[in-house]
């Protein structure tokens, strides 16, 4: 991890880690899908399950990223990725992050053609059964999540501190050749990196402290983003607890080349950030000041998600701030 990978406090950006995770998943998925006869293909990211950032990484540490295919359906595959952080001076290693990703292989000859996935061998019937259960669950949730273009209000000219409008942030990016896969569509890891950067700006504006990514809820890639498009990544606070912030992030797309100028929602997710002191210990988060019924509705929905995350992590023996 180099200085370019981290914030001014030396903590590696969550977006950098997300990109490494996606790169590993794409490599192992593409390799597996090209072990069969037929068209060559590239594994494209369609969904990221909740990503957990278990401990921060720092400049000078080495990241060991490992990816394993744990389930295959006819047209998709599940990849589980772990990131181990190694202190190069002491040799101490720790589990820094973990995630579950889903990929679909697309033909190199025809990007609209979805290829079949070679099956993997399971160690037991129970392993296959559990994998199928995860597959059905994520498929149902993806079908429920609709891609829609929702108008995002611009913040007021002089917003009050600790309001949604005060910290709301946007980033505009023109998709170039180096941002894309062999199909000329945006790499999923790049998109997640941009989303994390915007969420980090929102969190830093709200707290005015060092902040780090703690978790990311499921990320659904509703539609592809093609080379030459302009993406607008917008982040806004939806909920704060005593020591965490939930930030909703949208990725909206428009084309510079298309005369119809179609706008659409490509990706959406909720990021959780925490605030840290100089010793990397969690700090209290300033309460979010709610303005209006819509913000209150978003806050109440965010609280439900927060309690659900807390219940899951406590069931797993982990703490949520």
C-alpha positions in Angstrom: 0.0 0.0 0.0 1.5 3.3 -1.1 0.6 7.0 -0.3 -1.6 7.2 -3.3 -3.8 4.4 -1.9 -4.5 6.2 1.4 -6.0 9.3 2.9 -4.0 12.0 4.7 -4.1 10.1 7.9 -2.5 7.0 6.3 -5.6 4.8 6.2 -6.0 2.9 2.9 -9.2 4.0 1.1 -12.0 1.4 1.1 -12.4 2.0 -2.6 -8.9 0.8 -3.3 -9.6 -2.4 -1.4 -12.9 -2.8 -3.2 -11.1 -2.5 -6.5 -8.6 -5.2 -5.5 -11.4 -7.4 -4.4 -13.2 -7.0 -7.8 -10.0 -7.5 -9.8 -9.4 -10.8 -8.0 -13.0 -12.0 -8.5 -12.9 -11.1 -12.2 -9.6 -12.9 -12.8 -10.7 -16.2 -11.1 -14.2 -16.0 -12.7 -12.8 -15.3 -16.2 -10.2 -18.1 -15.9 -12.8 -20.6 -14.8 -15.3 -19.8 -17.5 -12.7 -20.1 -20.2 -11.8 -23.7 -19.3 -14.6 -24.9 -21.6 -14.8 -25.0 -25.4 -16.7 -22.2 -27.3 -16.5 -18.4 -27.4 -14.0 -16.8 -25.1 -15.7 -14.7 -22.4 -15.1 -12.2 -19.6 -16.8 -12.5 -16.2 -18.7 -9.3 -15.5 -19.7 -8.2 -12.0 -23.4 -8.1 -11.4 -23.7 -8.0 -7.6 -21.6 -7.6 -4.5 -22.9 -8.9 -1.2 -22.2 -7.1 2.0 -18.5 -6.2 2.2 -16.9 -6.1 5.7 -13.9 -4.0 6.5 -12.8 -5.7 9.7 -9.7 -3.6 10.4 -8.0 -0.6 8.7 -5.0 -1.0 6.4 -2.1 1.4 6.4 0.6 2.7 4.0 3.5 0.3 3.9 1.4 -2.8 4.6 1.1 -5.6 2.0 -2.3 -6.8 0.8 -2.7 -10.5 0.1 -6.0 -10.9 -1.9 -7.3 -14.5 -2.4 -10.4 -15.5 -4.4 -12.3 -18.8 -4.5 -15.3 -19.9 -6.5 -17.8 -21.3 -4.0 -20.9 -21.9 -6.2 -21.9 -22.0 -9.8 -25.3 -21.9 -11.5 -25.9 -22.3 -15.2 -25.1 -18.7 -16.0 -23.5 -17.2 -12.9 -20.8 -17.9 -10.3 -20.2 -16.9 -6.7 -16.7 -15.8 -5.7 -15.6 -15.3 -2.1 -12.7 -12.9 -1.6 -10.5 -12.3 1.5 -7.9 -9.5 2.0 -5.1 -10.2 4.4 -3.0 -7.2 5.6 0.7 -8.0 6.4 3.0 -5.7 8.4 6.1 -5.9 6.3 8.3 -5.0 9.3 6.9 -7.5 11.9 5.4 -10.1 9.6 2.1 -10.0 11.5 -0.9 -10.8 9.3 -4.6 -10.0 9.9 -7.8 -10.5 8.1 -8.6 -6.9 6.9 -11.7 -7.4 4.6 -13.9 -10.0 3.1 -16.7 -10.0 0.4 -18.9 -12.2 -1.7 -19.3 -11.3 -5.4 -21.5 -12.7 -8.2 -20.4 -12.7 -11.8 -22.0 -13.5 -15.2 -19.8 -14.5 -18.2 -20.4 -12.5 -21.4 -19.0 -13.7 -24.8 -16.1 -11.7 -26.3 -17.8 -12.1 -29.7 -21.2 -10.8 -28.6 -21.5 -8.8 -25.4 -25.2 -9.5 -25.3 -24.6 -13.3 -25.2 -24.4 -14.8 -21.7 -22.2 -18.0 -21.6 -22.8 -21.1 -19.6 -20.6 -21.6 -16.5 -18.6 -24.8 -16.1 -19.8 -26.5 -12.8 -17.4 -26.8 -9.9 -16.9 -29.9 -7.7 -18.3 -29.6 -4.2 -16.7 -31.3 -1.2 -20.2 -32.3 0.0 -23.9 -32.2 -0.9 -24.4 -29.8 2.0 -21.9 -27.3 0.5 -23.8 -27.4 -2.8 -27.1 -27.0 -1.0 -25.9 -24.0 1.0 -24.6 -22.4 -2.2 -27.8 -22.9 -4.0 -29.7 -21.2 -1.1 -27.4 -18.2 -1.3 -27.9 -18.1 -5.1 -31.7 -18.1 -4.8 -31.6 -15.4 -2.1 -29.4 -13.0 -4.1 -31.3 -13.7 -7.3 -34.6 -12.8 -5.6 -33.2 -9.6 -4.1 -31.7 -8.5 -7.5 -35.0 -8.9 -9.2 -36.7 -6.8 -6.5 -34.2 -4.0 -7.0 -35.3 -1.9 -9.8 -33.0 0.4 -11.8 -34.7 3.9 -11.6 -33.6 7.4 -12.1 -34.5 9.4 -9.0 -34.2 13.1 -8.8 -31.6 14.1 -6.3 -32.2 17.5 -4.8 -29.3 20.0 -4.8 -28.3 21.1 -1.3 -29.3 24.7 -0.3 -26.8 27.5 -0.9 -26.0 27.9 2.8 -26.9 24.6 4.5 -26.7 24.3 8.3 -23.9 22.1 9.7 -24.7 18.5 10.3 -27.7 18.5 7.9 -28.0 16.2 4.9 -27.4 19.2 2.5 -24.3 20.3 4.3 -22.3 17.1 3.6 -24.0 15.9 0.3 -21.4 15.5 -2.4 -21.1 14.6 -6.0 -18.3 13.5 -8.4 -18.5 13.7 -12.2 -16.3 11.3 -14.2 -15.9 10.8 -18.0 -15.4 7.1 -18.7 -12.3 6.6 -20.7 -10.5 3.6 -22.3 -8.4 2.8 -19.2 -11.6 2.6 -17.1 -13.1 -0.3 -19.2 -13.0 -4.0 -19.6 -12.2 -5.8 -22.9 -15.9 -5.2 -23.8 -15.5 -1.4 -23.4 -17.8 -1.3 -20.4 -16.7 0.2 -17.0 -14.9 -2.1 -14.6 -17.0 -2.8 -11.5 -14.0 -2.1 -9.2 -13.6 1.4 -10.7 -17.2 2.2 -10.0 -17.0 1.0 -6.4 -13.8 3.0 -5.9 -15.6 6.2 -7.1 -18.6 5.4 -4.9 -16.3 5.0 -1.8 -14.5 8.3 -2.5 -17.8 10.2 -2.6 -19.1 8.4 0.5 -15.8 9.3 2.3 -16.1 13.0 1.4 -19.7 13.0 2.8 -18.5 11.3 6.0 -15.5 13.6 6.4 -17.6 16.7 5.9 -20.1 15.6 8.5 -17.5 14.6 11.2 -14.5 16.8 10.2 -12.2 13.9 11.4 -10.4 10.9 10.0 -12.9 8.5 8.7 -12.8 4.9 7.3 -15.1 2.5 5.5 -16.6 0.0 7.9 -19.0 -1.9 5.7 -20.9 -1.8 2.4 -24.3 -3.3 1.9 -25.2 -5.2 -1.2 -24.2 -3.4 -4.4 -26.4 -4.1 -7.4 -25.2 -3.3 -10.9 -28.5 -2.5 -12.6 -27.1 -1.6 -16.0 -23.8 -1.5 -17.8 -21.8 1.8 -18.2 -20.2 2.1 -21.6 -17.0 3.9 -22.7 -17.7 7.6 -23.4 -20.5 8.0 -20.9 -20.5 10.6 -18.1 -21.2 9.2 -14.6 -22.4 11.3 -11.7 -21.8 9.7 -8.4 -23.8 11.3 -5.5 -23.6 10.6 -1.8 -25.9 11.7 1.0 -26.2 10.9 4.7 -29.3 8.9 5.5 -28.7 7.8 9.1 -26.3 8.3 12.0 -25.9 6.2 15.2 -23.6 7.1 18.1 -20.5 5.9 16.3 -21.4 5.2 12.6 -22.8 6.9 9.5 -24.9 5.4 6.7 -24.4 7.0 3.4 -26.5 6.3 0.3 -24.6 6.5 -3.0 -26.1 6.6 -6.5 -24.3 6.3 -9.8 -26.3 8.0 -12.6 -25.2 7.8 -16.3 -25.7 9.9 -19.4 -24.1 9.5 -22.8 -22.2 12.2 -24.6 -22.6 10.4 -28.0 -26.2 9.4 -27.9 -28.5 12.1 -29.3 -31.4 10.9 -27.2 -29.4 11.7 -24.0 -30.8 8.8 -22.0 -30.2 9.1 -18.3 -30.4 6.1 -16.0 -29.5 4.8 -12.6 -26.6 2.2 -13.0 -25.6 1.4 -9.5 -26.7 2.1 -5.9 -25.6 1.0 -2.4 -25.3 2.0 1.2 -21.9 2.6 2.8 -21.2 2.6 6.5 -18.4 4.8 7.8 -16.9 5.4 11.3 -14.9 8.3 12.7 -11.4 7.7 14.2 -9.1 9.6 16.5 -5.3 9.9 16.1 -4.9 6.5 17.7 -7.4 4.9 15.3 -10.0 4.5 18.0 -13.7 5.2 17.2 -15.1 8.6 18.0 -18.7 9.7 18.6 -20.5 10.8 15.4 -22.4 14.2 15.4 -26.1 13.5 15.2 -27.7 14.2 11.8 -30.1 17.2 11.8 -33.3 16.2 9.9 -35.0 18.7 7.7 -38.4 17.7 6.3 -40.6 14.6 6.0 -38.5 13.0 3.2 -35.3 13.1 5.3 -37.1 11.8 8.3 -38.4 8.8 6.2 -34.9 8.1 5.0 -33.5 8.3 8.5 -36.2 5.9 9.8 -35.4 3.4 7.0 -31.7 3.8 7.7 -32.3 3.0 11.4 -34.0 -0.3 10.4 -31.0 -1.2 8.2 -28.6 -0.3 11.0 -30.4 -2.5 13.5 -30.5 -5.4 11.0 -26.7 -5.0 10.5 -26.2 -4.9 14.2 -28.2 -8.0 14.8 -26.3 -9.9 12.1 -22.9 -8.9 13.4 -23.7 -9.6 17.0 -25.0 -13.1 15.9 -21.6 -13.5 14.3 -19.7 -12.5 17.4 -18.6 -9.1 16.1 -19.3 -5.6 17.3 -21.0 -2.8 15.3 -20.3 0.8 16.5 
